[in-house]
């Protein structure tokens, strides 16, 4: 159980969880933090799957929707979410 600090627990501040007694956020499975907005499922997503193509660098972003928890930094000449588009 996680206690919400600085306010009453509600759907706006208990993102992936349920409120208990107006001041406690109970996180759903796979989520953590004070307001249940950090994923515990990083190993299934993110940079471990090596999504960035053409020898680009990958940055894992923690604390958001697990399907969007990485960012590719494309090498010159490539663009797109996974650096999959070659520029002409």
SULRAZI-V863952 format. One record per helix or strand of 2 or more residues. SS is the DSSP state (h for helix, s for strand). FROM is the first residue (numbers start at 1). TO is the last residue. If there is no record, write none. Layout:
BEGIN
ss->[SS/SS]
from->[FROM/FROM]
to->[TO/TO]
END
This chain:
BEGIN
ss->[s/s/s/s/s/h/h/s/h/s/s/s]
from->[2/17/24/31/38/42/46/57/66/70/78/85]
to->[3/20/27/32/39/44/49/60/68/73/79/86]
END
